[in-house]
């Protein structure tokens, strides 16, 4: 599932993008991440939206 994002596999992980949004995620990060860490990312993005 891409949820409207273009997902490309790179040499070290994944590039998730759509117009105005670019995110690089390494395989190591995905293997180590847990729900708490994902929640922190969500909170950072919400704070950025307020600026």
Backbone as CSV, one residue per row, in Angstrom:
resi,resn,N_x,N_y,N_z,CA_x,CA_y,CA_z,C_x,C_y,C_z
1,UNK,0.839,-1.193,0.000,0.000,0.000,0.000,0.874,1.243,0.000
2,UNK,0.496,2.206,-0.802,1.293,3.423,-0.881,0.581,4.637,-0.289
3,UNK,-0.736,4.559,-0.062,-1.512,5.648,0.534,-1.324,6.969,-0.210
4,UNK,-1.140,6.888,-1.533,-0.961,8.098,-2.326,0.466,8.585,-2.402
5,UNK,1.388,7.864,-1.778,2.802,8.209,-1.820,3.517,7.287,-2.799
6,UNK,4.539,7.808,-3.446,5.383,6.982,-4.293,6.479,6.395,-3.394
7,UNK,6.611,5.085,-3.398,7.611,4.420,-2.562,8.629,3.744,-3.474
8,UNK,9.894,4.156,-3.336,10.962,3.561,-4.134,11.994,2.945,-3.207
9,UNK,12.432,1.761,-3.548,13.485,1.121,-2.770,14.820,1.702,-3.214
10,UNK,15.653,2.066,-2.251,16.988,2.581,-2.544,18.005,1.555,-2.072
11,UNK,19.262,1.852,-2.238,20.299,0.920,-1.825,20.289,0.626,-0.336
12,UNK,19.897,1.602,0.475,19.972,1.425,1.925,18.621,1.474,2.616
13,UNK,17.540,1.649,1.858,16.242,1.733,2.503,15.166,2.098,1.516
14,UNK,14.339,3.090,1.878,13.201,3.464,1.058,13.081,4.975,0.960
15,UNK,12.595,5.439,-0.187,12.308,6.844,-0.415,10.798,6.940,-0.592
16,UNK,10.140,7.677,0.286,8.693,7.863,0.252,8.444,9.315,-0.151
17,UNK,7.647,9.516,-1.205,7.484,10.888,-1.699,6.119,11.114,-2.315
18,UNK,5.753,12.374,-2.321,4.642,12.908,-3.095,4.964,14.384,-3.238
19,UNK,4.288,15.130,-4.086,4.654,16.537,-4.249,4.732,17.275,-2.907
20,UNK,5.863,17.884,-2.651,6.073,18.640,-1.419,6.487,17.815,-0.221
21,UNK,6.698,16.511,-0.402,7.050,15.639,0.718,8.085,14.624,0.271
22,UNK,9.192,14.547,1.004,10.238,13.549,0.755,10.688,12.974,2.088
23,UNK,10.757,11.657,2.162,11.183,10.993,3.390,12.070,9.813,3.026
24,UNK,13.231,9.744,3.630,14.137,8.617,3.439,14.142,7.799,4.726
25,UNK,13.986,6.500,4.604,13.961,5.610,5.761,14.920,4.456,5.490
26,UNK,15.855,4.239,6.400,16.805,3.142,6.212,16.194,1.816,6.662
27,UNK,16.680,0.746,6.105,16.206,-0.579,6.520,16.497,-0.820,7.994
28,UNK,17.655,-0.369,8.455,18.030,-0.550,9.861,17.022,0.137,10.786
29,UNK,16.599,1.342,10.396,15.630,2.068,11.207,14.296,1.317,11.252
30,UNK,13.842,0.852,10.093,12.564,0.130,10.057,12.601,-1.133,10.897
31,UNK,13.740,-1.796,10.948,13.850,-3.025,11.729,13.878,-2.735,13.228
32,UNK,14.318,-1.539,13.602,14.468,-1.219,15.018,13.330,-0.370,15.579
33,UNK,12.514,0.220,14.710,11.503,1.177,15.157,10.359,0.471,15.896
34,UNK,9.787,1.191,16.839,8.605,0.683,17.524,7.514,1.761,17.477
35,UNK,6.359,1.456,18.016,5.231,2.379,17.952,5.554,3.720,18.597
36,UNK,6.284,3.698,19.712,6.620,4.944,20.412,7.418,5.865,19.510
37,UNK,8.350,5.316,18.771,9.173,6.120,17.867,8.326,6.683,16.722
38,UNK,7.411,5.888,16.199,6.527,6.378,15.146,5.651,7.512,15.667
39,UNK,5.210,7.392,16.890,4.392,8.441,17.508,5.189,9.738,17.635
40,UNK,6.477,9.633,17.974,7.328,10.826,18.069,7.438,11.520,16.721
41,UNK,7.563,10.743,15.661,7.639,11.322,14.315,6.340,12.055,13.995
42,UNK,5.220,11.457,14.357,3.930,12.109,14.132,3.854,13.439,14.879
43,UNK,4.328,13.464,16.118,4.289,14.694,16.904,5.184,15.773,16.307
44,UNK,6.340,15.400,15.796,7.231,16.354,15.136,6.530,16.954,13.923
45,UNK,5.882,16.116,13.135,5.194,16.622,11.946,4.043,17.546,12.323
46,UNK,3.316,17.199,13.382,2.224,18.081,13.820,2.762,19.438,14.273
47,UNK,3.897,19.433,14.986,4.503,20.700,15.401,4.924,21.529,14.198
48,UNK,5.463,20.875,13.177,5.873,21.600,11.971,4.668,22.219,11.266
49,UNK,3.545,21.554,11.322,2.328,22.068,10.682,1.842,23.345,11.372
50,UNK,2.158,23.506,12.649,1.725,24.691,13.405,2.554,25.920,13.074
51,UNK,3.779,25.696,12.571,4.674,26.837,12.286,4.239,27.607,11.063
